[in-house]
């Protein structure tokens, strides 16, 4: 009962503090703004439009070029907190544990709760529960999405939400997010957006659009270019060539954690395309490749998608049959071992019995000899 009461007090404190923070600022999105020269200020964002950021600082409304802003740090307001609680993104127990830390200010505790939300969301993503990610972040993300071109602390959940939309085939939202990524100055984010737009185009059988996007990739994005080349080859009915291209990726970019997993999963689909043709490739080839990707990249969304393909191709049944065979072989080996031990024990007992009999006979013979001598 005491723990429940403490939890209620903690939740109430968070809500009140977040509400007070929200009431102390004008309408808009509160953030900590850092300029290119390192100066920081608490502001309320109004809009980002045509490369210019409009915000309220104190009693002044200002509009400045977005490229003059180094970063934005968003904090959790009451509306966000209430939403996260309703969606069970953060539990009452987690809030309670954070509020037990007496050496932290309320603002610091709110920040830790916000980080717990992000961590829990990332865990849902790695578990492959893409719908849960969207439910937890999609509605909240809408007020942050326009500010994504500026570096900020919501980019990670933004990317998770984007990939979740893409994995679930929600191409309208996935395209919207990918276009935002492609418009960023951050090279990694920009490349992610361009590759994503090409993937979406291919999923919708728009080969020409995917080819156009491939041509827009930076010259140094060799691995990504090869990946899209392989994806295009598969889309054009050239799975063998696609596999050769992926082999080049594996050889030249073995440490590319972004491109390599998707490339290896692409091979599984290429094998699937080749089944039923004049090829020795069977469904087992696709299933085994999907299983390898599932195991090697466990804990990632690619692994989850690989598991879906592996399951669709009957992987669990094959795995269960294999385990049953292994269990039977292990049983046979154990029975053989026990039988061998039994034979060795019987042989040892026989030898010991013969030895004892020989010793007894020798003793008897000695006794008889001694008696005759007397």
ROPATOR-396764 format. One record per residue (C-alpha): x, y, z; residue in one letter. Coordinates in Angstrom, 1 decimal, always signed. Example, Ala and Ser with C-alpha at 12.3 -4.5 7.8 and 13.67 -1.06 7.14 Angstrom:
2
    east   north      up  r
   +12.3    -4.5    +7.8  A
   +13.7    -1.1    +7.1  S
***
This chain:
374
    east   north      up  r
    +0.0    +0.0    +0.0  X
    +2.9    +2.3    +0.9  X
    +4.5    +1.7    -2.5  X
    +1.2    +2.4    -4.3  X
    +0.8    +5.7    -2.5  X
    +4.4    +6.7    -3.3  X
    +3.8    +5.9    -7.0  X
    +0.6    +8.0    -7.0  X
    +2.4   +10.9    -5.4  X
    +5.3   +10.6    -7.9  X
    +2.9   +10.5   -10.8  X
    +1.0   +13.5    -9.5  X
    +4.3   +15.5    -9.0  X
    +5.3   +14.8   -12.6  X
    +2.0   +15.9   -13.9  X
    +1.9   +19.1   -11.8  X
    +5.5   +20.0   -12.7  X
    +4.9   +19.3   -16.4  X
    +1.7   +21.3   -16.3  X
    +3.4   +24.3   -14.6  X
    +6.2   +24.2   -17.2  X
    +3.6   +24.2   -19.9  X
    +1.6   +27.0   -18.4  X
    +4.7   +29.2   -18.0  X
    +5.3   +29.2   -21.8  X
    +3.3   +30.5   -24.7  X
    +1.5   +28.2   -27.1  X
    +4.0   +26.1   -29.2  X
    +6.6   +23.5   -28.6  X
    +9.0   +24.2   -25.7  X
   +12.7   +23.5   -26.3  X
   +16.2   +24.4   -25.3  X
   +17.8   +26.1   -28.3  X
   +21.5   +26.1   -28.9  X
   +22.9   +28.5   -31.5  X
   +25.9   +27.8   -33.8  X
   +28.1   +29.9   -31.5  X
   +27.2   +27.8   -28.4  X
   +24.6   +30.1   -26.7  X
   +21.6   +28.4   -25.2  X
   +18.1   +29.7   -24.5  X
   +14.7   +28.3   -23.5  X
   +12.3   +29.0   -26.3  X
    +8.9   +28.0   -27.6  X
    +9.0   +26.9   -31.2  X
    +6.3   +28.1   -33.5  X
    +7.3   +26.8   -36.9  X
   +10.1   +25.8   -39.3  X
    +9.3   +27.0   -42.8  X
   +11.4   +27.7   -45.9  X
   +14.6   +27.2   -43.9  X
   +13.7   +29.7   -41.2  X
   +12.9   +28.9   -37.6  X
   +10.3   +31.0   -35.8  X
   +10.2   +30.9   -32.0  X
    +9.3   +32.9   -28.9  X
   +12.1   +33.8   -26.4  X
   +10.8   +35.6   -23.3  X
    +8.4   +38.1   -24.7  X
   +10.0   +38.4   -28.1  X
    +9.1   +36.5   -31.3  X
   +12.0   +35.8   -33.6  X
   +12.7   +34.3   -36.9  X
   +16.2   +33.1   -37.8  X
   +17.8   +30.9   -40.5  X
   +17.7   +27.3   -39.3  X
   +21.3   +26.8   -40.2  X
   +22.2   +29.2   -37.4  X
   +20.8   +26.7   -34.9  X
   +23.1   +24.0   -33.7  X
   +20.6   +21.9   -31.9  X
   +17.2   +21.6   -30.1  X
   +16.5   +19.7   -26.9  X
   +12.9   +18.9   -26.3  X
   +11.5   +18.1   -22.8  X
    +8.4   +16.2   -21.7  X
    +5.3   +18.2   -21.2  X
    +2.2   +17.1   -19.3  X
    +0.3   +16.2   -22.5  X
    +3.2   +13.9   -23.5  X
    +3.5   +12.4   -20.0  X
    -0.2   +11.6   -19.8  X
    -0.1   +10.0   -23.3  X
    +3.0    +7.9   -22.5  X
    +1.3    +6.7   -19.3  X
    -2.0    +5.8   -21.1  X
    +0.0    +3.9   -23.7  X
    +2.1    +2.1   -21.0  X
    +5.3    +3.3   -22.6  X
    +6.5    +4.1   -19.1  X
    +5.2    +2.3   -16.1  X
    +4.3    +3.7   -12.6  X
    +7.1    +1.5   -11.2  X
    +9.7    +3.1   -13.4  X
    +8.5    +6.6   -12.4  X
    +8.6    +5.6    -8.7  X
   +12.2    +4.3    -9.0  X
   +13.3    +7.5   -10.6  X
   +11.6    +9.7    -8.0  X
   +13.3    +7.8    -5.2  X
   +16.6    +9.3    -6.3  X
   +16.7   +12.2    -3.7  X
   +19.9   +13.8    -5.1  X
   +18.1   +14.8    -8.3  X
   +16.0   +17.8    -9.1  X
   +12.4   +17.4   -10.4  X
   +13.6   +18.6   -13.8  X
   +16.4   +15.9   -13.8  X
   +13.8   +13.3   -12.8  X
   +11.6   +14.4   -15.7  X
   +14.5   +14.0   -18.0  X
   +15.2   +10.5   -16.8  X
   +11.6    +9.6   -17.3  X
   +11.8   +10.9   -20.8  X
   +14.9    +8.8   -21.4  X
   +13.1    +5.8   -20.0  X
   +10.3    +6.4   -22.5  X
   +12.9    +6.4   -25.4  X
   +14.6    +3.3   -24.1  X
   +11.3    +1.4   -23.8  X
   +10.3    +2.4   -27.3  X
   +13.6    +1.3   -28.7  X
   +13.2    -2.1   -26.9  X
    +9.7    -2.5   -28.5  X
   +11.3    -1.8   -31.9  X
   +14.1    -4.3   -31.4  X
   +11.5    -6.9   -30.3  X
    +9.8    -6.3   -33.7  X
    +6.6    -4.8   -32.2  X
    +6.4    -2.1   -34.8  X
    +2.7    -1.3   -34.1  X
    +3.5    -0.7   -30.5  X
    +6.3    +1.7   -31.5  X
    +3.9    +3.7   -33.7  X
    +1.2    +3.7   -31.0  X
    +3.8    +5.0   -28.5  X
    +5.5    +7.6   -30.7  X
    +3.4    +8.4   -33.7  X
    +0.9   +10.9   -32.2  X
    +3.5   +12.7   -30.1  X
    +5.9   +12.8   -33.0  X
    +3.5   +14.9   -35.1  X
    +4.5   +18.1   -33.2  X
    +8.2   +17.4   -33.5  X
    +8.3   +16.2   -37.1  X
    +8.6   +19.7   -38.7  X
   +11.7   +20.4   -36.6  X
   +13.6   +17.2   -37.6  X
   +15.9   +19.1   -40.1  X
   +17.6   +20.7   -37.0  X
   +19.6   +18.3   -34.9  X
   +17.6   +17.3   -31.8  X
   +17.0   +14.6   -29.2  X
   +13.9   +13.2   -30.9  X
   +15.6   +12.0   -34.0  X
   +16.1    +8.5   -32.6  X
   +12.4    +7.8   -31.9  X
   +11.7    +9.6   -35.2  X
   +13.8    +7.0   -37.1  X
   +12.3    +4.1   -35.1  X
    +8.8    +5.4   -36.0  X
    +9.8    +5.8   -39.7  X
   +11.2    +2.3   -39.9  X
    +8.1    +0.9   -38.1  X
    +5.8    +2.5   -40.7  X
    +8.0    +1.1   -43.5  X
    +8.1    -2.4   -42.0  X
    +4.3    -2.4   -41.6  X
    +3.8    -1.2   -45.2  X
    +2.3    +2.2   -44.2  X
    +3.9    +3.8   -47.2  X
    +2.1    +7.1   -46.9  X
    +3.6    +7.9   -43.5  X
    +6.9    +6.1   -44.3  X
    +7.3    +8.3   -47.4  X
    +6.5   +11.5   -45.3  X
    +9.2   +10.5   -42.8  X
   +11.7    +9.4   -45.5  X
   +11.3   +12.7   -47.3  X
   +12.1   +14.6   -44.1  X
   +15.2   +12.4   -43.5  X
   +16.4   +13.0   -47.1  X
   +16.1   +16.8   -46.6  X
   +18.4   +16.8   -43.6  X
   +22.0   +18.1   -43.6  X
   +23.2   +15.1   -41.6  X
   +24.8   +12.8   -44.1  X
   +23.7    +9.6   -42.4  X
   +20.1   +10.7   -42.0  X
   +20.0   +12.0   -45.6  X
   +21.3    +8.6   -46.9  X
   +18.8    +6.7   -44.8  X
   +16.0    +8.8   -46.2  X
   +17.1    +8.3   -49.8  X
   +17.6    +4.6   -49.5  X
   +14.2    +4.3   -47.8  X
   +12.4    +6.2   -50.5  X
   +14.0    +3.9   -53.1  X
   +12.9    +0.8   -51.0  X
    +9.3    +2.2   -50.8  X
    +9.3    +2.8   -54.6  X
   +10.4    -0.8   -55.2  X
    +7.8    -2.2   -52.8  X
    +5.3    -0.3   -54.9  X
    +6.8    -1.6   -58.2  X
    +8.0    +1.8   -59.2  X
   +11.4    +0.8   -60.7  X
   +12.0    +4.0   -62.6  X
   +11.6    +6.1   -59.4  X
   +14.0    +3.8   -57.5  X
   +16.6    +4.2   -60.3  X
   +16.2    +8.0   -60.2  X
   +16.8    +8.0   -56.4  X
   +19.8    +5.7   -56.7  X
   +21.3    +8.3   -59.1  X
   +20.9   +11.0   -56.3  X
   +23.0    +9.1   -53.8  X
   +26.3   +10.8   -52.8  X
   +29.3    +9.5   -54.6  X
   +30.9    +8.1   -51.4  X
   +27.8    +6.1   -50.5  X
   +29.2    +3.0   -52.3  X
   +27.7    +0.4   -50.1  X
   +24.2    +1.9   -50.3  X
   +24.5    +2.3   -54.1  X
   +25.4    -1.4   -54.4  X
   +22.5    -2.4   -52.2  X
   +20.0    -0.4   -54.3  X
   +21.7    -1.9   -57.4  X
   +21.0    -5.4   -56.0  X
   +17.5    -4.5   -55.1  X
   +16.9    -3.1   -58.6  X
   +18.4    -6.3   -60.2  X
   +16.0    -8.4   -58.2  X
   +13.0    -6.1   -59.2  X
   +14.0    -6.6   -62.8  X
   +14.0   -10.4   -62.5  X
   +17.7   -10.8   -62.2  X
   +18.1   -12.5   -58.8  X
   +21.5   -14.2   -59.7  X
   +23.0   -10.9   -60.5  X
   +21.6    -9.4   -57.3  X
   +23.3   -12.1   -55.3  X
   +26.6   -11.4   -57.0  X
   +26.2    -7.7   -56.1  X
   +25.5    -8.6   -52.5  X
   +28.6   -10.8   -52.4  X
   +30.5    -7.7   -53.4  X
   +29.0    -5.8   -50.5  X
   +29.9    -8.5   -48.0  X
   +33.5    -8.6   -49.3  X
   +34.0    -4.9   -49.4  X
   +31.8    -3.6   -46.6  X
   +31.7    -6.3   -43.9  X
   +31.4    -3.7   -41.1  X
   +28.6    -1.6   -42.5  X
   +25.9    -2.2   -39.9  X
   +23.3    -0.2   -41.8  X
   +23.5    -1.8   -45.3  X
   +24.9    -5.3   -44.7  X
   +21.9    -6.8   -42.8  X
   +19.4    -5.6   -45.3  X
   +21.6    -6.9   -48.2  X
   +21.9   -10.4   -46.7  X
   +18.1   -10.5   -46.2  X
   +17.7    -9.5   -49.8  X
   +19.6   -12.7   -50.7  X
   +16.9   -14.7   -49.0  X
   +14.3   -13.1   -51.2  X
   +16.4   -13.7   -54.3  X
   +16.6   -17.4   -53.4  X
   +12.9   -17.4   -53.1  X
   +12.5   -15.8   -56.5  X
   +14.7   -18.6   -58.0  X
   +12.7   -21.5   -56.7  X
   +10.6   -23.2   -59.3  X
   +13.0   -22.1   -62.1  X
   +15.7   -24.0   -63.9  X
   +17.8   -23.8   -60.7  X
   +19.0   -26.0   -58.0  X
   +17.9   -23.4   -55.4  X
   +15.1   -24.6   -53.2  X
   +12.9   -22.9   -50.5  X
   +15.4   -24.3   -48.0  X
   +18.0   -21.9   -49.3  X
   +15.8   -18.9   -48.6  X
   +14.7   -20.3   -45.3  X
   +18.3   -21.0   -44.1  X
   +19.5   -17.6   -45.2  X
   +16.6   -15.9   -43.4  X
   +17.5   -18.0   -40.3  X
   +21.1   -16.9   -40.4  X
   +20.1   -13.2   -40.7  X
   +17.7   -13.7   -37.8  X
   +20.4   -15.2   -35.6  X
   +23.3   -13.0   -36.6  X
   +21.5    -9.7   -36.3  X
   +19.3   -10.7   -33.3  X
   +17.9    -7.6   -31.5  X
   +17.4    -5.6   -34.7  X
   +14.4    -4.8   -36.9  X
   +16.1    -6.6   -39.8  X
   +16.3    -9.8   -37.7  X
   +12.6    -9.4   -36.9  X
   +11.8    -9.2   -40.7  X
   +14.0   -12.1   -41.3  X
   +12.2   -14.1   -38.7  X
    +8.9   -13.3   -40.4  X
   +10.2   -14.7   -43.7  X
   +11.7   -17.7   -41.9  X
    +8.4   -18.4   -40.2  X
    +6.4   -18.0   -43.4  X
    +8.6   -20.6   -45.1  X
    +8.1   -23.1   -42.3  X
   +11.2   -22.5   -40.3  X
    +9.8   -23.3   -36.9  X
    +8.5   -26.7   -38.0  X
   +11.8   -27.5   -39.6  X
   +13.6   -26.4   -36.5  X
   +11.3   -28.4   -34.3  X
   +11.9   -31.5   -36.5  X
   +15.7   -30.9   -36.4  X
   +15.6   -30.6   -32.6  X
   +13.5   -33.8   -32.3  X
   +16.0   -35.6   -34.5  X
   +18.9   -34.3   -32.4  X
   +17.1   -35.3   -29.2  X
   +16.6   -38.8   -30.7  X
   +20.2   -39.1   -31.7  X
   +21.3   -37.9   -28.3  X
   +19.0   -40.5   -26.7  X
   +20.5   -43.2   -29.0  X
   +24.0   -42.1   -28.1  X
   +23.2   -42.2   -24.4  X
   +21.7   -45.6   -24.7  X
   +24.8   -46.8   -26.6  X
   +27.0   -45.3   -24.0  X
   +25.1   -47.0   -21.1  X
   +25.1   -50.3   -23.0  X
   +28.9   -50.0   -23.5  X
   +29.4   -49.2   -19.9  X
   +27.3   -52.2   -18.9  X
   +29.4   -54.4   -21.2  X
   +32.6   -53.1   -19.8  X
   +31.3   -53.6   -16.2  X
   +30.2   -57.2   -17.1  X
   +33.6   -57.9   -18.7  X
   +35.4   -56.4   -15.7  X
   +33.3   -58.5   -13.3  X
   +34.0   -61.6   -15.4  X
   +37.7   -61.0   -15.4  X
   +37.7   -60.4   -11.7  X
   +35.7   -63.6   -11.1  X
   +38.1   -65.6   -13.2  X
   +41.1   -64.0   -11.4  X
   +39.5   -64.8    -8.1  X
   +38.8   -68.4    -9.2  X
   +42.3   -68.8   -10.4  X
   +43.7   -67.5    -7.1  X
   +41.4   -69.8    -5.1  X
   +42.5   -72.7    -7.2  X
   +46.2   -71.8    -6.8  X
   +45.7   -71.6    -3.1  X
   +44.0   -74.9    -2.9  X
   +46.8   -76.5    -4.9  X
   +49.4   -75.0    -2.6  X
   +47.5   -76.4    +0.4  X
   +47.3   -79.8    -1.1  X
   +51.1   -79.8    -1.8  X
   +51.9   -78.7    +1.7  X
   +49.8   -81.5    +3.2  X
   +51.4   -84.2    +1.1  X
   +54.9   -82.9    +2.1  X
   +54.0   -83.3    +5.8  X
***
